[in-house]
């Protein structure tokens, strides 16, 4: 499956900035749906975050996804790769 990778930076209330990628099917182009996935992910965190906008979440590139990622996308609609300050 080809996926779109959205590079995402979200400020936390403690001053740190979360950095993660959200991967969605390449056929999904509706940013409202993608941002709702990000908001769902952020709501699972134990700390508060700032607002999400197009300035924090931008399309980066497309790539083929490994099976584990595809399975997660099939189940949840998206997959998150946590990079910085996500826990």
PDB file of N, CA, C and O in Angstrom:
ATOM      1  N   UNK A   1       0.844  -1.184   0.000  1.00  0.00           N
ATOM      2  CA  UNK A   1       0.000   0.000   0.000  1.00  0.00           C
ATOM      3  C   UNK A   1       0.882   1.237   0.000  1.00  0.00           C
ATOM      4  O   UNK A   1       1.842   1.334   0.764  1.00  0.00           O
ATOM      5  N   UNK A   2       0.545   2.174  -0.862  1.00  0.00           N
ATOM      6  CA  UNK A   2       1.241   3.456  -0.850  1.00  0.00           C
ATOM      7  C   UNK A   2       0.557   4.365   0.176  1.00  0.00           C
ATOM      8  O   UNK A   2      -0.670   4.456   0.221  1.00  0.00           O
ATOM      9  N   UNK A   3       1.362   5.030   0.992  1.00  0.00           N
ATOM     10  CA  UNK A   3       0.821   5.919   2.019  1.00  0.00           C
ATOM     11  C   UNK A   3       1.374   7.327   1.838  1.00  0.00           C
ATOM     12  O   UNK A   3       2.463   7.529   1.301  1.00  0.00           O
ATOM     13  N   UNK A   4       0.594   8.282   2.299  1.00  0.00           N
ATOM     14  CA  UNK A   4       1.048   9.670   2.384  1.00  0.00           C
ATOM     15  C   UNK A   4       1.595   9.888   3.781  1.00  0.00           C
ATOM     16  O   UNK A   4       0.991   9.473   4.770  1.00  0.00           O
ATOM     17  N   UNK A   5       2.740  10.540   3.853  1.00  0.00           N
ATOM     18  CA  UNK A   5       3.371  10.841   5.130  1.00  0.00           C
ATOM     19  C   UNK A   5       3.192  12.331   5.400  1.00  0.00           C
ATOM     20  O   UNK A   5       3.588  13.175   4.596  1.00  0.00           O
ATOM     21  N   UNK A   6       2.588  12.637   6.548  1.00  0.00           N
ATOM     22  CA  UNK A   6       2.354  14.025   6.967  1.00  0.00           C
ATOM     23  C   UNK A   6       3.259  14.301   8.149  1.00  0.00           C
ATOM     24  O   UNK A   6       3.111  13.689   9.206  1.00  0.00           O
ATOM     25  N   UNK A   7       4.193  15.218   7.974  1.00  0.00           N
ATOM     26  CA  UNK A   7       5.148  15.607   9.009  1.00  0.00           C
ATOM     27  C   UNK A   7       4.426  16.556   9.970  1.00  0.00           C
ATOM     28  O   UNK A   7       3.862  17.566   9.549  1.00  0.00           O
ATOM     29  N   UNK A   8       4.448  16.221  11.261  1.00  0.00           N
ATOM     30  CA  UNK A   8       3.605  16.940  12.215  1.00  0.00           C
ATOM     31  C   UNK A   8       4.396  17.392  13.433  1.00  0.00           C
ATOM     32  O   UNK A   8       5.147  16.621  14.030  1.00  0.00           O
ATOM     33  N   UNK A   9       4.212  18.649  13.785  1.00  0.00           N
ATOM     34  CA  UNK A   9       4.806  19.251  14.983  1.00  0.00           C
ATOM     35  C   UNK A   9       3.668  19.893  15.767  1.00  0.00           C
ATOM     36  O   UNK A   9       2.928  20.718  15.232  1.00  0.00           O
ATOM     37  N   UNK A  10       3.528  19.513  17.038  1.00  0.00           N
ATOM     38  CA  UNK A  10       2.464  20.071  17.864  1.00  0.00           C
ATOM     39  C   UNK A  10       3.071  20.544  19.177  1.00  0.00           C
ATOM     40  O   UNK A  10       3.751  19.775  19.857  1.00  0.00           O
ATOM     41  N   UNK A  11       2.834  21.813  19.546  1.00  0.00           N
ATOM     42  CA  UNK A  11       3.356  22.304  20.825  1.00  0.00           C
ATOM     43  C   UNK A  11       2.622  21.649  21.999  1.00  0.00           C
ATOM     44  O   UNK A  11       1.413  21.421  21.956  1.00  0.00           O
ATOM     45  N   UNK A  12       3.391  21.357  23.040  1.00  0.00           N
ATOM     46  CA  UNK A  12       2.811  20.861  24.284  1.00  0.00           C
ATOM     47  C   UNK A  12       2.719  22.017  25.264  1.00  0.00           C
ATOM     48  O   UNK A  12       3.443  23.003  25.126  1.00  0.00           O
ATOM     49  N   UNK A  13       1.831  21.910  26.259  1.00  0.00           N
ATOM     50  CA  UNK A  13       1.688  22.989  27.234  1.00  0.00           C
ATOM     51  C   UNK A  13       2.920  23.154  28.108  1.00  0.00           C
ATOM     52  O   UNK A  13       3.104  24.205  28.722  1.00  0.00           O
ATOM     53  N   UNK A  14       3.776  22.120  28.175  1.00  0.00           N
ATOM     54  CA  UNK A  14       4.989  22.241  28.989  1.00  0.00           C
ATOM     55  C   UNK A  14       6.142  22.886  28.221  1.00  0.00           C
ATOM     56  O   UNK A  14       7.266  22.944  28.721  1.00  0.00           O
ATOM     57  N   UNK A  15       5.866  23.370  27.005  1.00  0.00           N
ATOM     58  CA  UNK A  15       6.878  24.067  26.219  1.00  0.00           C
ATOM     59  C   UNK A  15       7.614  23.189  25.229  1.00  0.00           C
ATOM     60  O   UNK A  15       8.277  23.709  24.332  1.00  0.00           O
ATOM     61  N   UNK A  16       7.520  21.876  25.360  1.00  0.00           N
ATOM     62  CA  UNK A  16       8.155  20.969  24.398  1.00  0.00           C
ATOM     63  C   UNK A  16       7.317  20.924  23.131  1.00  0.00           C
ATOM     64  O   UNK A  16       6.153  21.325  23.124  1.00  0.00           O
ATOM     65  N   UNK A  17       7.924  20.431  22.062  1.00  0.00           N
ATOM     66  CA  UNK A  17       7.207  20.273  20.800  1.00  0.00           C
ATOM     67  C   UNK A  17       7.235  18.805  20.408  1.00  0.00           C
ATOM     68  O   UNK A  17       8.297  18.194  20.288  1.00  0.00           O
ATOM     69  N   UNK A  18       6.038  18.250  20.212  1.00  0.00           N
ATOM     70  CA  UNK A  18       5.930  16.875  19.729  1.00  0.00           C
ATOM     71  C   UNK A  18       6.255  16.859  18.236  1.00  0.00           C
ATOM     72  O   UNK A  18       5.864  17.759  17.492  1.00  0.00           O
ATOM     73  N   UNK A  19       6.971  15.826  17.817  1.00  0.00           N
ATOM     74  CA  UNK A  19       7.255  15.635  16.397  1.00  0.00           C
ATOM     75  C   UNK A  19       6.906  14.194  16.071  1.00  0.00           C
ATOM     76  O   UNK A  19       7.450  13.262  16.663  1.00  0.00           O
ATOM     77  N   UNK A  20       5.991  14.021  15.124  1.00  0.00           N
ATOM     78  CA  UNK A  20       5.606  12.681  14.695  1.00  0.00           C
ATOM     79  C   UNK A  20       5.114  12.748  13.259  1.00  0.00           C
ATOM     80  O   UNK A  20       4.781  13.817  12.748  1.00  0.00           O
ATOM     81  N   UNK A  21       5.075  11.598  12.626  1.00  0.00           N
ATOM     82  CA  UNK A  21       4.504  11.486  11.290  1.00  0.00           C
ATOM     83  C   UNK A  21       3.200  10.726  11.400  1.00  0.00           C
ATOM     84  O   UNK A  21       3.099   9.757  12.153  1.00  0.00           O
ATOM     85  N   UNK A  22       2.209  11.158  10.656  1.00  0.00           N
ATOM     86  CA  UNK A  22       0.988  10.390  10.519  1.00  0.00           C
ATOM     87  C   UNK A  22       0.959   9.857   9.095  1.00  0.00           C
ATOM     88  O   UNK A  22       1.147  10.605   8.135  1.00  0.00           O
ATOM     89  N   UNK A  23       0.724   8.564   8.969  1.00  0.00           N
ATOM     90  CA  UNK A  23       0.665   7.901   7.676  1.00  0.00           C
ATOM     91  C   UNK A  23      -0.771   7.521   7.393  1.00  0.00           C
ATOM     92  O   UNK A  23      -1.441   6.934   8.242  1.00  0.00           O
ATOM     93  N   UNK A  24      -1.248   7.852   6.205  1.00  0.00           N
ATOM     94  CA  UNK A  24      -2.608   7.547   5.775  1.00  0.00           C
ATOM     95  C   UNK A  24      -2.541   7.002   4.351  1.00  0.00           C
ATOM     96  O   UNK A  24      -1.543   7.208   3.660  1.00  0.00           O
ATOM     97  N   UNK A  25      -3.590   6.309   3.903  1.00  0.00           N
ATOM     98  CA  UNK A  25      -3.585   5.839   2.512  1.00  0.00           C
ATOM     99  C   UNK A  25      -3.372   7.015   1.562  1.00  0.00           C
ATOM    100  O   UNK A  25      -3.890   8.109   1.792  1.00  0.00           O
ATOM    101  N   UNK A  26      -2.616   6.787   0.507  1.00  0.00           N
ATOM    102  CA  UNK A  26      -2.321   7.872  -0.441  1.00  0.00           C
ATOM    103  C   UNK A  26      -3.578   8.395  -1.130  1.00  0.00           C
ATOM    104  O   UNK A  26      -3.580   9.503  -1.667  1.00  0.00           O
ATOM    105  N   UNK A  27      -4.636   7.605  -1.114  1.00  0.00           N
ATOM    106  CA  UNK A  27      -5.897   8.031  -1.725  1.00  0.00           C
ATOM    107  C   UNK A  27      -6.680   8.987  -0.832  1.00  0.00           C
ATOM    108  O   UNK A  27      -7.632   9.620  -1.288  1.00  0.00           O
ATOM    109  N   UNK A  28      -6.285   9.099   0.442  1.00  0.00           N
ATOM    110  CA  UNK A  28      -6.971  10.000   1.370  1.00  0.00           C
ATOM    111  C   UNK A  28      -6.364  11.392   1.239  1.00  0.00           C
ATOM    112  O   UNK A  28      -5.200  11.606   1.577  1.00  0.00           O
ATOM    113  N   UNK A  29      -7.162  12.333   0.747  1.00  0.00           N
ATOM    114  CA  UNK A  29      -6.662  13.696   0.548  1.00  0.00           C
ATOM    115  C   UNK A  29      -7.449  14.727   1.349  1.00  0.00           C
ATOM    116  O   UNK A  29      -7.117  15.912   1.325  1.00  0.00           O
ATOM    117  N   UNK A  30      -8.482  14.292   2.054  1.00  0.00           N
ATOM    118  CA  UNK A  30      -9.318  15.192   2.845  1.00  0.00           C
ATOM    119  C   UNK A  30      -8.587  15.551   4.142  1.00  0.00           C
ATOM    120  O   UNK A  30      -8.464  14.724   5.045  1.00  0.00           O
ATOM    121  N   UNK A  31      -8.103  16.797   4.222  1.00  0.00           N
ATOM    122  CA  UNK A  31      -7.319  17.195   5.398  1.00  0.00           C
ATOM    123  C   UNK A  31      -8.152  17.189   6.681  1.00  0.00           C
ATOM    124  O   UNK A  31      -7.601  16.987   7.763  1.00  0.00           O
ATOM    125  N   UNK A  32      -9.457  17.403   6.585  1.00  0.00           N
ATOM    126  CA  UNK A  32     -10.295  17.341   7.783  1.00  0.00           C
ATOM    127  C   UNK A  32     -10.229  15.951   8.414  1.00  0.00           C
ATOM    128  O   UNK A  32     -10.126  15.826   9.634  1.00  0.00           O
ATOM    129  N   UNK A  33     -10.288  14.929   7.600  1.00  0.00           N
ATOM    130  CA  UNK A  33     -10.208  13.554   8.111  1.00  0.00           C
ATOM    131  C   UNK A  33      -8.828  13.305   8.709  1.00  0.00           C
ATOM    132  O   UNK A  33      -8.715  12.733   9.793  1.00  0.00           O
ATOM    133  N   UNK A  34      -7.786  13.727   8.014  1.00  0.00           N
ATOM    134  CA  UNK A  34      -6.418  13.523   8.503  1.00  0.00           C
ATOM    135  C   UNK A  34      -6.216  14.256   9.825  1.00  0.00           C
ATOM    136  O   UNK A  34      -5.653  13.694  10.765  1.00  0.00           O
ATOM    137  N   UNK A  35      -6.666  15.494   9.905  1.00  0.00           N
ATOM    138  CA  UNK A  35      -6.526  16.255  11.150  1.00  0.00           C
ATOM    139  C   UNK A  35      -7.337  15.627  12.279  1.00  0.00           C
ATOM    140  O   UNK A  35      -6.914  15.669  13.434  1.00  0.00           O
ATOM    141  N   UNK A  36      -8.495  15.044  11.965  1.00  0.00           N
ATOM    142  CA  UNK A  36      -9.261  14.346  13.002  1.00  0.00           C
ATOM    143  C   UNK A  36      -8.513  13.120  13.520  1.00  0.00           C
ATOM    144  O   UNK A  36      -8.592  12.804  14.707  1.00  0.00           O
ATOM    145  N   UNK A  37      -7.793  12.432  12.643  1.00  0.00           N
ATOM    146  CA  UNK A  37      -6.948  11.319  13.094  1.00  0.00           C
ATOM    147  C   UNK A  37      -5.883  11.826  14.052  1.00  0.00           C
ATOM    148  O   UNK A  37      -5.631  11.214  15.090  1.00  0.00           O
ATOM    149  N   UNK A  38      -5.256  12.951  13.702  1.00  0.00           N
ATOM    150  CA  UNK A  38      -4.223  13.527  14.568  1.00  0.00           C
ATOM    151  C   UNK A  38      -4.834  13.916  15.916  1.00  0.00           C
ATOM    152  O   UNK A  38      -4.245  13.650  16.964  1.00  0.00           O
ATOM    153  N   UNK A  39      -5.995  14.534  15.891  1.00  0.00           N
ATOM    154  CA  UNK A  39      -6.655  14.933  17.139  1.00  0.00           C
ATOM    155  C   UNK A  39      -6.996  13.715  17.992  1.00  0.00           C
ATOM    156  O   UNK A  39      -6.886  13.766  19.217  1.00  0.00           O
ATOM    157  N   UNK A  40      -7.407  12.628  17.357  1.00  0.00           N
ATOM    158  CA  UNK A  40      -7.684  11.390  18.097  1.00  0.00           C
ATOM    159  C   UNK A  40      -6.409  10.888  18.771  1.00  0.00           C
ATOM    160  O   UNK A  40      -6.427  10.501  19.940  1.00  0.00           O
ATOM    161  N   UNK A  41      -5.314  10.896  18.032  1.00  0.00           N
ATOM    162  CA  UNK A  41      -4.029  10.488  18.598  1.00  0.00           C
ATOM    163  C   UNK A  41      -3.642  11.395  19.768  1.00  0.00           C
ATOM    164  O   UNK A  41      -3.244  10.906  20.825  1.00  0.00           O
ATOM    165  N   UNK A  42      -3.757  12.711  19.585  1.00  0.00           N
ATOM    166  CA  UNK A  42      -3.375  13.654  20.638  1.00  0.00           C
ATOM    167  C   UNK A  42      -4.234  13.472  21.884  1.00  0.00           C
ATOM    168  O   UNK A  42      -3.741  13.643  22.999  1.00  0.00           O
ATOM    169  N   UNK A  43      -5.502  13.130  21.715  1.00  0.00           N
ATOM    170  CA  UNK A  43      -6.388  12.955  22.869  1.00  0.00           C
ATOM    171  C   UNK A  43      -6.009  11.734  23.699  1.00  0.00           C
ATOM    172  O   UNK A  43      -6.458  11.597  24.837  1.00  0.00           O
ATOM    173  N   UNK A  44      -5.192  10.849  23.143  1.00  0.00           N
ATOM    174  CA  UNK A  44      -4.761   9.662  23.888  1.00  0.00           C
ATOM    175  C   UNK A  44      -3.574   9.961  24.808  1.00  0.00           C
ATOM    176  O   UNK A  44      -3.179   9.110  25.605  1.00  0.00           O
ATOM    177  N   UNK A  45      -3.011  11.150  24.701  1.00  0.00           N
ATOM    178  CA  UNK A  45      -1.838  11.526  25.497  1.00  0.00           C
ATOM    179  C   UNK A  45      -2.259  11.999  26.881  1.00  0.00           C
ATOM    180  O   UNK A  45      -3.367  12.503  27.065  1.00  0.00           O
ATOM    181  N   UNK A  46      -1.361  11.832  27.858  1.00  0.00           N
ATOM    182  CA  UNK A  46      -1.656  12.217  29.241  1.00  0.00           C
ATOM    183  C   UNK A  46      -1.341  13.687  29.501  1.00  0.00           C
ATOM    184  O   UNK A  46      -1.596  14.183  30.599  1.00  0.00           O
ATOM    185  N   UNK A  47      -0.794  14.387  28.519  1.00  0.00           N
ATOM    186  CA  UNK A  47      -0.453  15.804  28.667  1.00  0.00           C
ATOM    187  C   UNK A  47      -1.262  16.619  27.671  1.00  0.00           C
ATOM    188  O   UNK A  47      -1.780  16.087  26.689  1.00  0.00           O
ATOM    189  N   UNK A  48      -1.364  17.904  27.934  1.00  0.00           N
ATOM    190  CA  UNK A  48      -2.127  18.798  27.069  1.00  0.00           C
ATOM    191  C   UNK A  48      -1.250  19.290  25.912  1.00  0.00           C
ATOM    192  O   UNK A  48      -0.040  19.467  26.058  1.00  0.00           O
ATOM    193  N   UNK A  49      -1.889  19.502  24.772  1.00  0.00           N
ATOM    194  CA  UNK A  49      -1.180  20.005  23.602  1.00  0.00           C
ATOM    195  C   UNK A  49      -1.869  21.257  23.088  1.00  0.00           C
ATOM    196  O   UNK A  49      -3.002  21.563  23.458  1.00  0.00           O
ATOM    197  N   UNK A  50      -1.162  21.967  22.231  1.00  0.00           N
ATOM    198  CA  UNK A  50      -1.721  23.156  21.602  1.00  0.00           C
ATOM    199  C   UNK A  50      -2.650  22.780  20.468  1.00  0.00           C
ATOM    200  O   UNK A  50      -2.941  21.605  20.241  1.00  0.00           O
ATOM    201  N   UNK A  51      -3.100  23.780  19.774  1.00  0.00           N
ATOM    202  CA  UNK A  51      -4.008  23.595  18.648  1.00  0.00           C
ATOM    203  C   UNK A  51      -3.269  23.006  17.451  1.00  0.00           C
ATOM    204  O   UNK A  51      -2.056  23.168  17.310  1.00  0.00           O
ATOM    205  N   UNK A  52      -4.005  22.334  16.610  1.00  0.00           N
ATOM    206  CA  UNK A  52      -3.459  21.746  15.392  1.00  0.00           C
ATOM    207  C   UNK A  52      -3.965  22.553  14.204  1.00  0.00           C
ATOM    208  O   UNK A  52      -5.152  22.870  14.123  1.00  0.00           O
ATOM    209  N   UNK A  53      -3.060  22.887  13.280  1.00  0.00           N
ATOM    210  CA  UNK A  53      -3.456  23.591  12.066  1.00  0.00           C
ATOM    211  C   UNK A  53      -2.576  23.112  10.916  1.00  0.00           C
ATOM    212  O   UNK A  53      -1.688  22.279  11.103  1.00  0.00           O
ATOM    213  N   UNK A  54      -2.830  23.642   9.741  1.00  0.00           N
ATOM    214  CA  UNK A  54      -2.028  23.267   8.584  1.00  0.00           C
ATOM    215  C   UNK A  54      -0.569  23.665   8.761  1.00  0.00           C
ATOM    216  O   UNK A  54       0.301  23.143   8.064  1.00  0.00           O
ATOM    217  N   UNK A  55      -0.291  24.581   9.681  1.00  0.00           N
ATOM    218  CA  UNK A  55       1.095  24.968   9.934  1.00  0.00           C
ATOM    219  C   UNK A  55       1.852  23.885  10.702  1.00  0.00           C
ATOM    220  O   UNK A  55       3.078  23.812  10.618  1.00  0.00           O
ATOM    221  N   UNK A  56       1.137  23.049  11.446  1.00  0.00           N
ATOM    222  CA  UNK A  56       1.770  22.007  12.242  1.00  0.00           C
ATOM    223  C   UNK A  56       1.791  20.649  11.544  1.00  0.00           C
ATOM    224  O   UNK A  56       2.604  19.790  11.885  1.00  0.00           O
ATOM    225  N   UNK A  57       0.915  20.453  10.583  1.00  0.00           N
ATOM    226  CA  UNK A  57       0.779  19.148   9.924  1.00  0.00           C
ATOM    227  C   UNK A  57       0.784  19.371   8.418  1.00  0.00           C
ATOM    228  O   UNK A  57      -0.171  19.903   7.851  1.00  0.00           O
ATOM    229  N   UNK A  58       1.882  18.952   7.775  1.00  0.00           N
ATOM    230  CA  UNK A  58       2.033  19.204   6.346  1.00  0.00           C
ATOM    231  C   UNK A  58       2.391  17.928   5.607  1.00  0.00           C
ATOM    232  O   UNK A  58       3.147  17.091   6.101  1.00  0.00           O
ATOM    233  N   UNK A  59       1.828  17.796   4.408  1.00  0.00           N
ATOM    234  CA  UNK A  59       2.176  16.663   3.565  1.00  0.00           C
ATOM    235  C   UNK A  59       3.674  16.702   3.279  1.00  0.00           C
ATOM    236  O   UNK A  59       4.235  17.755   2.974  1.00  0.00           O
ATOM    237  N   UNK A  60       4.314  15.533   3.383  1.00  0.00           N
ATOM    238  CA  UNK A  60       5.760  15.449   3.168  1.00  0.00           C
ATOM    239  C   UNK A  60       6.091  14.655   1.908  1.00  0.00           C
ATOM    240  O   UNK A  60       6.741  15.172   1.000  1.00  0.00           O
ATOM    241  N   UNK A  61       5.643  13.390   1.849  1.00  0.00           N
ATOM    242  CA  UNK A  61       5.955  12.542   0.703  1.00  0.00           C
ATOM    243  C   UNK A  61       5.073  11.295   0.729  1.00  0.00           C
ATOM    244  O   UNK A  61       4.280  11.096   1.649  1.00  0.00           O
ATOM    245  N   UNK A  62       5.227  10.456  -0.303  1.00  0.00           N
ATOM    246  CA  UNK A  62       4.535   9.168  -0.369  1.00  0.00           C
ATOM    247  C   UNK A  62       5.586   8.064  -0.368  1.00  0.00           C
ATOM    248  O   UNK A  62       6.707   8.240  -0.845  1.00  0.00           O
ATOM    249  N   UNK A  63       5.181   6.908   0.192  1.00  0.00           N
ATOM    250  CA  UNK A  63       6.083   5.761   0.201  1.00  0.00           C
ATOM    251  C   UNK A  63       5.275   4.490   0.366  1.00  0.00           C
ATOM    252  O   UNK A  63       4.105   4.534   0.746  1.00  0.00           O
ATOM    253  N   UNK A  64       5.897   3.361   0.081  1.00  0.00           N
ATOM    254  CA  UNK A  64       5.268   2.063   0.322  1.00  0.00           C
ATOM    255  C   UNK A  64       5.347   1.753   1.807  1.00  0.00           C
ATOM    256  O   UNK A  64       6.371   1.997   2.446  1.00  0.00           O
ATOM    257  N   UNK A  65       4.269   1.217   2.353  1.00  0.00           N
ATOM    258  CA  UNK A  65       4.221   0.918   3.785  1.00  0.00           C
ATOM    259  C   UNK A  65       4.469  -0.568   4.032  1.00  0.00           C
ATOM    260  O   UNK A  65       4.029  -1.412   3.251  1.00  0.00           O
ATOM    261  N   UNK A  66       5.178  -0.887   5.124  1.00  0.00           N
ATOM    262  CA  UNK A  66       5.357  -2.297   5.491  1.00  0.00           C
ATOM    263  C   UNK A  66       4.037  -2.892   5.996  1.00  0.00           C
ATOM    264  O   UNK A  66       3.107  -2.156   6.327  1.00  0.00           O
ATOM    265  N   UNK A  67       3.964  -4.195   6.052  1.00  0.00           N
ATOM    266  CA  UNK A  67       2.743  -4.907   6.407  1.00  0.00           C
ATOM    267  C   UNK A  67       2.164  -4.471   7.746  1.00  0.00           C
ATOM    268  O   UNK A  67       0.950  -4.299   7.855  1.00  0.00           O
ATOM    269  N   UNK A  68       2.992  -4.287   8.763  1.00  0.00           N
ATOM    270  CA  UNK A  68       2.488  -3.892  10.089  1.00  0.00           C
ATOM    271  C   UNK A  68       1.779  -2.540  10.025  1.00  0.00           C
ATOM    272  O   UNK A  68       0.765  -2.339  10.693  1.00  0.00           O
ATOM    273  N   UNK A  69       2.299  -1.632   9.241  1.00  0.00           N
ATOM    274  CA  UNK A  69       1.687  -0.305   9.077  1.00  0.00           C
ATOM    275  C   UNK A  69       0.360  -0.444   8.327  1.00  0.00           C
ATOM    276  O   UNK A  69      -0.640   0.165   8.709  1.00  0.00           O
ATOM    277  N   UNK A  70       0.356  -1.233   7.279  1.00  0.00           N
ATOM    278  CA  UNK A  70      -0.870  -1.455   6.496  1.00  0.00           C
ATOM    279  C   UNK A  70      -1.966  -2.053   7.379  1.00  0.00           C
ATOM    280  O   UNK A  70      -3.124  -1.641   7.302  1.00  0.00           O
ATOM    281  N   UNK A  71      -1.603  -3.012   8.208  1.00  0.00           N
ATOM    282  CA  UNK A  71      -2.589  -3.634   9.100  1.00  0.00           C
ATOM    283  C   UNK A  71      -3.181  -2.607  10.057  1.00  0.00           C
ATOM    284  O   UNK A  71      -4.385  -2.614  10.311  1.00  0.00           O
ATOM    285  N   UNK A  72      -2.340  -1.727  10.587  1.00  0.00           N
ATOM    286  CA  UNK A  72      -2.831  -0.696  11.499  1.00  0.00           C
ATOM    287  C   UNK A  72      -3.725   0.306  10.771  1.00  0.00           C
ATOM    288  O   UNK A  72      -4.743   0.738  11.313  1.00  0.00           O
ATOM    289  N   UNK A  73      -3.352   0.673   9.555  1.00  0.00           N
ATOM    290  CA  UNK A  73      -4.168   1.596   8.762  1.00  0.00           C
ATOM    291  C   UNK A  73      -5.512   0.947   8.421  1.00  0.00           C
ATOM    292  O   UNK A  73      -6.550   1.607   8.459  1.00  0.00           O
ATOM    293  N   UNK A  74      -5.491  -0.340   8.091  1.00  0.00           N
ATOM    294  CA  UNK A  74      -6.746  -1.047   7.801  1.00  0.00           C
ATOM    295  C   UNK A  74      -7.668  -1.044   9.015  1.00  0.00           C
ATOM    296  O   UNK A  74      -8.889  -0.975   8.870  1.00  0.00           O
ATOM    297  N   UNK A  75      -7.085  -1.118  10.215  1.00  0.00           N
ATOM    298  CA  UNK A  75      -7.869  -1.169  11.456  1.00  0.00           C
ATOM    299  C   UNK A  75      -8.328   0.220  11.904  1.00  0.00           C
ATOM    300  O   UNK A  75      -9.500   0.414  12.224  1.00  0.00           O
ATOM    301  N   UNK A  76      -7.388   1.203  11.927  1.00  0.00           N
ATOM    302  CA  UNK A  76      -7.661   2.520  12.508  1.00  0.00           C
ATOM    303  C   UNK A  76      -7.795   3.654  11.490  1.00  0.00           C
ATOM    304  O   UNK A  76      -8.307   4.724  11.821  1.00  0.00           O
ATOM    305  N   UNK A  77      -7.345   3.430  10.273  1.00  0.00           N
ATOM    306  CA  UNK A  77      -7.385   4.479   9.259  1.00  0.00           C
ATOM    307  C   UNK A  77      -6.093   5.258   9.129  1.00  0.00           C
ATOM    308  O   UNK A  77      -5.906   5.995   8.161  1.00  0.00           O
ATOM    309  N   UNK A  78      -5.183   5.100  10.110  1.00  0.00           N
ATOM    310  CA  UNK A  78      -3.927   5.841  10.108  1.00  0.00           C
ATOM    311  C   UNK A  78      -2.891   5.099  10.938  1.00  0.00           C
ATOM    312  O   UNK A  78      -3.204   4.132  11.632  1.00  0.00           O
ATOM    313  N   UNK A  79      -1.642   5.574  10.853  1.00  0.00           N
ATOM    314  CA  UNK A  79      -0.547   5.023  11.642  1.00  0.00           C
ATOM    315  C   UNK A  79       0.343   6.190  12.060  1.00  0.00           C
ATOM    316  O   UNK A  79       0.591   7.101  11.271  1.00  0.00           O
ATOM    317  N   UNK A  80       0.820   6.158  13.299  1.00  0.00           N
ATOM    318  CA  UNK A  80       1.677   7.229  13.823  1.00  0.00           C
ATOM    319  C   UNK A  80       3.095   6.698  14.034  1.00  0.00           C
ATOM    320  O   UNK A  80       3.295   5.620  14.593  1.00  0.00           O
ATOM    321  N   UNK A  81       4.062   7.473  13.577  1.00  0.00           N
ATOM    322  CA  UNK A  81       5.477   7.217  13.898  1.00  0.00           C
ATOM    323  C   UNK A  81       5.911   8.326  14.825  1.00  0.00           C
ATOM    324  O   UNK A  81       6.061   9.473  14.406  1.00  0.00           O
ATOM    325  N   UNK A  82       6.115   7.985  16.088  1.00  0.00           N
ATOM    326  CA  UNK A  82       6.542   8.978  17.092  1.00  0.00           C
ATOM    327  C   UNK A  82       8.038   9.221  16.971  1.00  0.00           C
ATOM    328  O   UNK A  82       8.820   8.275  16.868  1.00  0.00           O
ATOM    329  N   UNK A  83       8.439  10.492  16.982  1.00  0.00           N
ATOM    330  CA  UNK A  83       9.860  10.830  16.855  1.00  0.00           C
ATOM    331  C   UNK A  83      10.396  11.596  18.043  1.00  0.00           C
ATOM    332  O   UNK A  83      11.429  11.214  18.594  1.00  0.00           O
ATOM    333  N   UNK A  84       9.731  12.673  18.463  1.00  0.00           N
ATOM    334  CA  UNK A  84      10.248  13.478  19.566  1.00  0.00           C
ATOM    335  C   UNK A  84       9.125  13.929  20.499  1.00  0.00           C
ATOM    336  O   UNK A  84       8.055  14.341  20.052  1.00  0.00           O
ATOM    337  N   UNK A  85       9.388  13.844  21.791  1.00  0.00           N
ATOM    338  CA  UNK A  85       8.512  14.399  22.842  1.00  0.00           C
ATOM    339  C   UNK A  85       7.068  13.916  22.748  1.00  0.00           C
ATOM    340  O   UNK A  85       6.136  14.681  22.994  1.00  0.00           O
ATOM    341  N   UNK A  86       6.886  12.649  22.391  1.00  0.00           N
ATOM    342  CA  UNK A  86       5.541  12.092  22.237  1.00  0.00           C
ATOM    343  C   UNK A  86       5.065  11.315  23.462  1.00  0.00           C
ATOM    344  O   UNK A  86       3.933  10.833  23.500  1.00  0.00           O
ATOM    345  N   UNK A  87       5.936  11.198  24.457  1.00  0.00           N
ATOM    346  CA  UNK A  87       5.493  10.467  25.667  1.00  0.00           C
ATOM    347  C   UNK A  87       5.911  11.218  26.902  1.00  0.00           C
ATOM    348  O   UNK A  87       5.637  10.774  28.017  1.00  0.00           O
TER     349      UNK A  87
END
